[in-house]
Amino acid sequence: MRTVGKIILVLLLLIVVVAGAGLAYLFFAFPNVPVAEYKIEPTPERLARGKYLNDHVVGCTTCHTQRDFTKYSGPVKPELLGAGGEPFNLGPAGVLYSKNITPAAIGSWSDGELLRAVTAGVSKDGTPLFPLMPYPHYGVMQEDDIHAVLAYIRSLRAIENNNIKERELSFPLNLIVRTMPAPAAPQVRPSPDDKVAYGRYMTRSALCADCHTPIDDRGTPLPGRDFSGGNEFIETGYRVLSANITPDADTGIGSWTEQQFIDKFKGFENTPPKDLGEAERRQNTVMPITAYAGMTREDLSAIYAYLRTLKPVVNRVNKCPDAK
């Protein structure tokens, strides 16, 4: 019996050693994305392009600013622009908090470090970012567009915010996240003359699929359900489900004309977000449509053209189940 006990003890020790070695390798080898040297000049043209993309397409400050859900579509609080602190509940996977991206927090970062974080998912100190920060999308955008966004972010007013909580990722996701970052693979932005290809680029840049594609409890998109809606959000204080934006005529946007699609957004352009009563808040939306309203008609038209090429998926969504 003593021999058996010794064998079991040796096996347990061996398991501990192997596990420890594997864990050490995971922390030593990953994430494996080096920093490249970049210098992004904040030219007037680049700043203007960056402001347009940030404010109306990629939405960096939409996620990195506290939002006011007492108003329709939760506009950002302008006095806190870019200061972070907005929580994102991942359910069983944990909770994330957006970081401060004003010069008060990133002023010491090199352009290369900032570019690596945004396009490859590795922070200045080597911390791997969870892909709720959509670096897989930003990493395939045209470099000129990403440079423009970063130049604009650099121009934000510096705001100190020392009250941002650390993220909480459940096991084993807290280890798996180290393997997620990957080098950027920038692509050429298609010509607007190729409307569908350009629309696909803009749709990806605007992160439409991230909210409108249903996922499983591990955050993996459900096969064959692209853009069919049903993701649940609770940021407004009530349950809100994303809409089906596939071209299904009955449950999606298949019956919408291009003009109706564009008007859905443009109806909120240059209009102060509406203050909501308690009953109206139950029907609020997490989609920052008042920000997307500033997108050009040409870009919205291209997005519509791309969405029309998707496979129609039948999925009737009750977008505001808590409404009474």
Sine and cosine of phi, psi and omega as CSV:
sin_phi,cos_phi,sin_psi,cos_psi,sin_omega,cos_omega
0.00,0.00,-0.60,0.80,0.01,-1.00
-0.89,0.45,-0.62,0.78,0.01,-1.00
-0.88,0.47,-0.69,0.72,0.02,-1.00
-0.88,0.47,-0.67,0.74,0.02,-1.00
-0.88,0.48,-0.67,0.75,0.02,-1.00
-0.90,0.43,-0.64,0.77,0.01,-1.00
-0.89,0.45,-0.69,0.72,0.02,-1.00
-0.89,0.46,-0.67,0.75,0.01,-1.00
-0.89,0.46,-0.68,0.73,0.02,-1.00
-0.89,0.45,-0.68,0.74,0.01,-1.00
-0.89,0.46,-0.67,0.74,0.02,-1.00
-0.90,0.44,-0.68,0.73,0.03,-1.00
-0.89,0.45,-0.63,0.77,0.02,-1.00
-0.89,0.45,-0.66,0.75,0.02,-1.00
-0.89,0.46,-0.69,0.73,0.00,-1.00
-0.89,0.46,-0.69,0.72,-0.01,-1.00
-0.90,0.44,-0.71,0.70,-0.01,-1.00
-0.90,0.44,-0.69,0.72,0.01,-1.00
-0.89,0.45,-0.67,0.74,0.02,-1.00
-0.89,0.45,-0.66,0.75,0.02,-1.00
-0.91,0.42,-0.65,0.76,0.03,-1.00
-0.90,0.43,-0.65,0.76,0.01,-1.00
-0.92,0.40,-0.65,0.76,0.03,-1.00
-0.89,0.45,-0.67,0.74,0.02,-1.00
-0.89,0.45,-0.65,0.76,0.00,-1.00
-0.86,0.51,-0.69,0.73,-0.03,-1.00
-0.97,0.23,-0.47,0.88,-0.01,-1.00
-0.99,0.16,-0.65,0.76,-0.15,-0.99
-1.00,-0.02,-0.35,0.94,-0.08,-1.00
-0.80,-0.59,0.53,-0.85,-0.09,1.00
-0.97,0.26,0.54,-0.84,-0.08,-1.00
-0.93,-0.37,0.95,0.30,0.03,-1.00
-0.72,-0.69,0.96,-0.27,-0.02,-1.00
-0.95,0.31,0.32,-0.95,0.05,-1.00
-1.00,0.01,0.76,-0.65,0.09,-1.00
-0.99,-0.13,0.48,-0.88,0.02,-1.00
-0.99,0.12,0.82,-0.57,0.02,-1.00
-0.67,-0.74,0.52,-0.86,0.17,-0.98
-0.74,-0.67,0.92,-0.39,-0.06,-1.00
-0.98,-0.20,0.93,-0.38,-0.02,-1.00
-0.99,0.16,0.79,-0.61,-0.02,-1.00
-0.99,0.12,0.92,0.39,0.03,-1.00
-0.93,0.36,0.39,-0.92,0.03,-1.00
-0.83,0.56,-0.64,0.77,0.00,-1.00
-0.91,0.41,-0.66,0.75,0.00,-1.00
-0.92,0.40,-0.66,0.75,0.02,-1.00
-0.90,0.43,-0.63,0.77,0.00,-1.00
-0.91,0.41,-0.69,0.72,0.03,-1.00
-0.90,0.43,-0.67,0.75,0.00,-1.00
-0.90,0.44,-0.64,0.77,0.02,-1.00
-0.90,0.43,-0.68,0.73,0.03,-1.00
-0.87,0.49,-0.76,0.65,-0.03,-1.00
-0.90,0.44,-0.69,0.72,0.01,-1.00
-0.90,0.43,-0.76,0.65,-0.12,-0.99
-0.95,0.32,-0.52,0.86,-0.20,-0.98
-0.80,-0.60,-0.09,1.00,-0.06,-1.00
-0.77,-0.63,-0.96,0.28,-0.14,-0.99
-0.98,0.19,-0.44,0.90,0.17,-0.99
0.92,0.38,0.61,0.79,0.03,-1.00
-0.81,0.58,-0.76,0.66,-0.05,-1.00
-0.97,0.24,-0.23,0.97,0.10,-0.99
-0.92,0.39,-0.66,0.75,0.01,-1.00
-0.99,0.11,-0.50,0.87,-0.09,-1.00
-0.99,-0.13,0.42,0.91,0.07,-1.00
-0.65,-0.76,0.61,-0.79,0.10,-0.99
-0.90,0.43,0.65,-0.76,-0.04,-1.00
-0.95,-0.31,0.44,-0.90,-0.05,-1.00
-0.96,-0.29,0.99,-0.11,-0.05,-1.00
-1.00,0.07,0.21,0.98,0.23,-0.97
-0.99,0.16,-0.12,0.99,0.04,-1.00
-0.90,-0.44,0.39,-0.92,-0.04,-1.00
-0.88,0.48,0.76,-0.65,0.05,-1.00
0.94,0.34,0.17,0.99,0.11,-0.99
0.85,0.53,0.88,0.48,0.04,-1.00
-0.88,0.48,0.45,-0.89,0.00,-1.00
-0.94,0.34,0.44,-0.90,0.08,-1.00
-0.99,0.13,0.95,-0.31,-0.17,-0.99
-0.86,0.50,-0.48,0.88,-0.01,-1.00
-0.95,0.30,-0.19,0.98,0.00,-1.00
-0.88,-0.47,0.39,0.92,-0.14,-0.99
-0.83,0.56,0.91,-0.42,0.07,-1.00
0.99,0.10,0.01,1.00,-0.11,-0.99
-0.99,0.17,-0.08,1.00,0.09,-1.00
0.97,0.26,-0.19,-0.98,0.04,-1.00
0.99,-0.11,0.00,1.00,0.00,-1.00
-0.98,0.19,0.80,-0.60,-0.01,-1.00
-0.99,0.13,0.53,-0.85,0.07,-1.00
-0.75,-0.66,0.94,-0.34,-0.07,-1.00
-1.00,0.08,0.87,-0.50,0.00,-1.00
-0.99,-0.15,0.24,0.97,-0.03,-1.00
0.93,0.36,-0.72,-0.70,-0.03,-1.00
-0.88,0.48,-0.34,0.94,-0.05,-1.00
-0.97,0.24,-0.37,0.93,0.04,-1.00
0.76,-0.66,-0.33,-0.94,-0.02,-1.00
-0.70,-0.71,0.69,-0.73,0.08,-1.00
-0.89,-0.45,0.42,-0.91,0.05,-1.00
-0.76,-0.64,0.79,-0.62,-0.03,-1.00
-0.91,0.41,0.58,-0.82,-0.07,-1.00
-1.00,0.03,0.30,-0.95,0.11,-0.99
-0.96,0.28,0.86,-0.51,0.01,-1.00
-0.91,-0.41,0.29,0.96,0.10,-0.99
-0.99,0.16,0.25,-0.97,0.02,-1.00
-0.85,0.53,-0.31,0.95,0.06,-1.00
-0.90,0.44,-0.46,0.89,-0.03,-1.00
-0.96,-0.28,-0.60,0.80,-0.10,-1.00
-0.94,-0.34,0.16,0.99,-0.03,-1.00
-0.87,0.49,-0.47,0.88,-0.01,-1.00
-1.00,0.01,-0.09,1.00,0.01,-1.00
-0.97,0.24,0.62,-0.78,0.16,-0.99
-0.97,0.23,0.30,-0.95,0.05,-1.00
-0.88,0.48,-0.58,0.81,0.03,-1.00
-0.91,0.42,-0.64,0.76,0.03,-1.00
-0.92,0.40,-0.65,0.76,0.02,-1.00
-0.92,0.39,-0.67,0.75,0.02,-1.00
-0.89,0.45,-0.65,0.76,0.02,-1.00
-0.89,0.45,-0.66,0.75,0.00,-1.00
-0.89,0.46,-0.71,0.70,-0.12,-0.99
-0.97,0.24,-0.54,0.84,-0.09,-1.00
-0.95,-0.32,-0.26,0.97,-0.04,-1.00
-0.78,-0.62,-0.21,0.98,0.14,-0.99
1.00,0.07,0.51,0.86,0.05,-1.00
-0.78,-0.62,0.82,-0.57,-0.02,-1.00
-0.96,0.28,0.14,-0.99,-0.01,-1.00
-0.82,0.57,-0.63,0.77,-0.05,-1.00
-1.00,0.02,0.15,0.99,0.03,-1.00
1.00,-0.03,-0.02,1.00,0.02,-1.00
-0.92,0.39,0.78,-0.63,0.05,-1.00
-0.96,0.26,0.70,-0.71,0.00,-1.00
-1.00,-0.02,0.61,-0.79,0.09,-1.00
-0.97,0.26,0.65,-0.76,-0.12,-0.99
-0.95,0.32,0.21,0.98,0.29,-0.96
-0.88,0.48,-0.56,0.83,0.27,-0.96
-0.94,0.33,0.95,-0.31,-0.30,-0.96
-0.98,0.21,0.80,0.60,0.02,-1.00
-0.89,0.45,-0.45,0.89,0.09,-1.00
-0.88,0.48,-0.51,0.86,0.05,-1.00
-0.98,0.17,-0.73,0.69,-0.04,-1.00
-0.92,0.40,-0.46,0.89,-0.02,-1.00
-0.94,0.35,-0.24,0.97,0.03,-1.00
-0.93,-0.38,0.14,0.99,0.12,-0.99
-0.97,0.23,0.34,-0.94,0.06,-1.00
-0.89,0.46,0.67,-0.74,-0.08,-1.00
-0.84,0.54,-0.63,0.78,0.00,-1.00
-0.85,0.53,-0.62,0.78,0.00,-1.00
-0.93,0.37,-0.71,0.71,0.01,-1.00
-0.91,0.42,-0.65,0.76,0.04,-1.00
-0.87,0.48,-0.63,0.78,0.01,-1.00
-0.90,0.43,-0.69,0.72,0.01,-1.00
-0.88,0.48,-0.70,0.71,-0.03,-1.00
-0.92,0.40,-0.62,0.79,0.05,-1.00
-0.88,0.48,-0.66,0.75,0.02,-1.00
-0.92,0.39,-0.69,0.73,0.01,-1.00
-0.86,0.51,-0.61,0.80,0.05,-1.00
-0.87,0.49,-0.42,0.91,-0.08,-1.00
-1.00,0.05,-0.05,1.00,-0.01,-1.00
-0.91,0.42,0.41,-0.91,0.08,-1.00
-0.93,0.38,0.73,-0.69,0.01,-1.00
-0.93,0.36,0.79,-0.61,0.01,-1.00
-0.75,-0.66,0.84,-0.55,0.07,-1.00
-0.97,0.24,0.70,-0.71,0.08,-1.00
-0.52,-0.86,0.99,-0.16,-0.05,-1.00
-0.98,-0.20,0.27,0.96,-0.09,-1.00
-0.93,-0.36,0.32,0.95,-0.02,-1.00
-0.99,0.14,0.80,-0.60,-0.01,-1.00
-0.96,0.28,0.40,-0.92,0.09,-1.00
-0.98,0.20,0.51,-0.86,0.00,-1.00
-0.91,0.42,0.39,-0.92,0.04,-1.00
-0.79,-0.62,0.97,-0.23,0.04,-1.00
-0.95,-0.33,0.75,-0.66,-0.03,-1.00
-0.97,0.25,0.37,-0.93,0.07,-1.00
-0.96,0.27,0.66,-0.75,0.06,1.00
-1.00,-0.09,0.18,0.98,-0.05,-1.00
-0.88,0.47,-0.52,0.85,0.00,-1.00
-0.91,0.42,-0.33,0.94,0.09,-1.00
-0.99,-0.12,-0.65,0.76,-0.02,-1.00
-0.87,0.49,-0.54,0.84,-0.05,-1.00
-0.85,0.52,-0.42,0.91,0.00,-1.00
-0.92,0.40,-0.43,0.90,-0.04,-1.00
-1.00,-0.03,-0.06,1.00,-0.11,-0.99
-0.98,0.19,-0.66,0.75,-0.02,-1.00
-0.85,0.52,0.55,-0.84,0.00,-1.00
-0.50,-0.87,0.49,-0.87,0.00,-1.00
-0.83,0.55,0.57,-0.82,0.03,-1.00
-0.91,0.41,0.46,-0.89,0.06,-1.00
-0.72,-0.70,0.94,0.35,-0.10,-1.00
-0.85,0.53,0.60,-0.80,0.00,-1.00
-0.88,-0.48,0.31,-0.95,0.02,-1.00
-0.98,0.21,0.73,-0.68,0.07,-1.00
-0.93,0.37,0.84,-0.54,-0.01,-1.00
-0.88,0.47,0.40,-0.92,0.07,-1.00
-0.93,0.37,0.64,-0.77,0.08,-1.00
-0.85,0.53,-0.32,0.95,0.04,-1.00
-0.92,0.40,-0.48,0.88,0.12,-0.99
-1.00,-0.02,0.99,0.11,-0.25,-0.97
-0.88,0.48,-0.67,0.75,-0.04,-1.00
-0.94,0.35,-0.71,0.71,0.01,-1.00
-0.90,0.44,-0.67,0.74,0.04,-1.00
-0.91,0.42,-0.63,0.78,0.04,-1.00
-0.90,0.44,-0.60,0.80,0.06,-1.00
-0.90,0.44,-0.67,0.74,0.03,-1.00
-0.88,0.48,-0.71,0.70,-0.02,-1.00
-0.94,0.34,-0.60,0.80,0.04,-1.00
-0.89,0.46,-0.69,0.72,0.03,-1.00
-0.92,0.40,-0.67,0.74,-0.01,-1.00
-0.91,0.41,-0.56,0.83,0.00,-1.00
-0.99,0.11,-0.01,1.00,0.12,-0.99
0.90,0.43,0.48,0.88,-0.05,-1.00
-0.84,0.54,-0.68,0.73,-0.06,-1.00
-0.90,0.43,-0.52,0.85,-0.07,-1.00
-0.86,0.50,-0.60,0.80,-0.01,-1.00
-1.00,-0.09,-0.48,0.88,-0.15,-0.99
-0.98,-0.18,0.07,1.00,0.09,-1.00
-0.95,-0.32,0.86,-0.52,-0.03,-1.00
-0.91,0.41,0.51,-0.86,-0.04,-1.00
-0.79,-0.61,0.29,-0.96,0.07,-1.00
-1.00,0.02,-0.10,-1.00,-0.09,-1.00
-0.95,0.30,-0.08,1.00,0.09,-1.00
-0.96,-0.26,0.11,0.99,0.04,-1.00
0.99,0.11,0.22,0.98,-0.01,-1.00
-1.00,-0.02,0.77,-0.63,0.02,-1.00
-0.85,0.53,0.66,-0.75,-0.01,-1.00
-0.97,0.25,0.78,-0.63,-0.04,-1.00
-0.86,0.51,0.69,-0.73,0.06,-1.00
0.96,0.26,0.12,0.99,-0.05,-1.00
-0.90,-0.44,0.35,0.94,-0.05,-1.00
-0.80,0.59,0.78,-0.62,0.10,-0.99
0.91,0.40,0.23,0.97,-0.09,-1.00
-1.00,0.01,0.04,1.00,0.13,-0.99
0.97,0.23,-0.01,-1.00,0.05,-1.00
0.96,-0.27,-0.09,1.00,0.08,-1.00
-0.91,0.42,0.68,-0.73,-0.05,-1.00
-0.99,-0.17,0.69,-0.72,0.04,-1.00
-0.79,-0.62,0.53,-0.85,0.00,-1.00
-0.80,-0.60,0.24,0.97,-0.06,-1.00
-0.88,0.47,-0.46,0.89,-0.02,-1.00
-0.98,0.22,-0.20,0.98,-0.13,-0.99
0.98,-0.19,-0.18,0.98,0.05,-1.00
-0.71,-0.70,0.31,-0.95,0.02,-1.00
-0.95,0.32,0.74,-0.67,0.07,-1.00
-0.73,-0.69,0.75,-0.67,0.00,-1.00
-0.93,-0.38,0.65,-0.76,-0.01,-1.00
-0.95,0.33,0.49,-0.87,-0.09,-1.00
-0.99,0.15,0.40,-0.92,0.16,-0.99
-0.98,0.20,0.90,-0.44,0.00,-1.00
-0.90,-0.43,0.38,0.93,0.16,-0.99
-0.98,0.19,0.24,-0.97,-0.04,-1.00
-0.98,0.17,0.46,0.89,0.13,-0.99
-0.92,0.38,0.76,-0.65,-0.13,-0.99
-0.94,0.33,-0.52,0.86,-0.10,-1.00
-1.00,-0.04,-0.63,0.78,-0.11,-0.99
-0.90,-0.44,-0.09,1.00,0.00,-1.00
-0.88,-0.48,-0.61,-0.79,-0.04,-1.00
-0.92,-0.39,0.41,0.91,-0.03,-1.00
-0.90,0.44,-0.41,0.91,-0.01,-1.00
-1.00,-0.03,-0.06,1.00,-0.03,-1.00
-0.98,0.19,0.65,-0.76,0.18,-0.98
-0.99,0.11,0.25,-0.97,0.06,-1.00
-0.86,0.51,-0.66,0.75,-0.02,-1.00
-0.90,0.43,-0.64,0.77,0.03,-1.00
-0.90,0.44,-0.63,0.78,0.02,-1.00
-0.90,0.44,-0.74,0.67,-0.01,-1.00
-0.90,0.43,-0.68,0.73,-0.02,-1.00
-0.91,0.42,-0.47,0.88,0.03,-1.00
-0.84,0.54,-0.59,0.81,0.01,-1.00
-1.00,0.02,-0.75,0.66,-0.13,-0.99
-0.92,0.40,-0.30,0.95,0.06,-1.00
-0.90,0.44,-0.29,0.96,0.00,-1.00
-0.97,-0.26,0.04,1.00,-0.05,-1.00
-0.94,0.33,0.71,-0.71,0.04,-1.00
0.84,0.54,0.47,0.88,0.03,-1.00
-0.87,-0.49,0.84,-0.54,0.01,-1.00
-0.85,0.53,0.73,-0.69,0.02,-1.00
-0.83,0.56,0.68,-0.74,-0.08,-1.00
-0.97,0.25,0.70,-0.71,0.16,-0.99
-0.95,0.32,0.69,-0.73,-0.10,-0.99
-0.93,-0.36,0.65,-0.76,0.17,-0.99
-0.98,0.21,0.10,-0.99,-0.08,-1.00
-0.86,0.51,-0.71,0.71,-0.01,-1.00
-0.90,0.43,-0.62,0.78,-0.01,-1.00
-0.93,0.36,-0.52,0.85,0.00,-1.00
-0.90,0.44,-0.44,0.90,0.05,-1.00
-0.93,0.37,-0.29,0.96,0.01,-1.00
-0.91,-0.42,0.33,0.94,0.02,-1.00
-0.95,0.31,0.15,-0.99,0.00,-1.00
-0.79,-0.61,0.55,-0.84,0.10,-0.99
-1.00,0.10,-0.25,0.97,0.00,-1.00
-0.93,0.37,0.84,-0.54,-0.03,-1.00
-0.98,0.22,0.88,0.47,-0.11,-0.99
-0.91,0.42,-0.45,0.89,0.05,-1.00
-0.93,0.36,-0.41,0.91,0.11,-0.99
-0.99,0.15,-0.70,0.72,0.03,-1.00
-0.89,0.45,-0.35,0.94,-0.01,-1.00
-0.87,0.49,-0.39,0.92,0.01,-1.00
-0.99,0.12,-0.01,1.00,0.07,-1.00
-0.92,0.39,0.55,-0.83,-0.02,-1.00
-0.92,0.39,0.42,-0.91,0.05,-1.00
-0.88,0.48,-0.57,0.82,0.01,-1.00
-0.90,0.43,-0.66,0.75,0.01,-1.00
-0.94,0.34,-0.65,0.76,0.06,-1.00
-0.89,0.45,-0.64,0.77,0.02,-1.00
-0.89,0.46,-0.64,0.77,0.02,-1.00
-0.92,0.39,-0.65,0.76,0.05,-1.00
-0.87,0.49,-0.69,0.72,0.04,-1.00
-0.86,0.51,-0.70,0.71,-0.02,-1.00
-0.88,0.48,-0.64,0.77,0.03,-1.00
-0.93,0.37,-0.70,0.71,-0.01,-1.00
-0.86,0.51,-0.52,0.85,0.01,-1.00
-0.93,0.38,-0.30,0.95,0.00,-1.00
-1.00,0.03,-0.12,0.99,-0.04,-1.00
-0.96,0.29,0.33,-0.94,0.09,-1.00
-0.94,0.33,0.80,-0.59,0.07,-1.00
-0.90,0.43,0.71,-0.70,0.02,-1.00
-0.82,-0.57,0.80,-0.60,0.03,-1.00
-0.98,0.19,0.92,-0.39,0.03,-1.00
-0.37,-0.93,0.99,-0.16,-0.01,-1.00
-0.99,0.12,0.85,-0.53,-0.11,-0.99
-0.93,-0.38,0.79,-0.61,0.19,-0.98
-1.00,0.04,0.99,-0.14,-0.20,-0.98
-0.94,0.35,-0.42,0.91,-0.03,-1.00
-0.75,-0.66,0.96,0.27,-0.08,-1.00
-0.92,0.40,-0.31,0.95,0.00,-1.00
-1.00,-0.02,-0.02,1.00,0.02,-1.00
-0.93,0.37,0.62,-0.79,0.01,-1.00
-0.85,-0.52,0.00,0.00,0.00,0.00
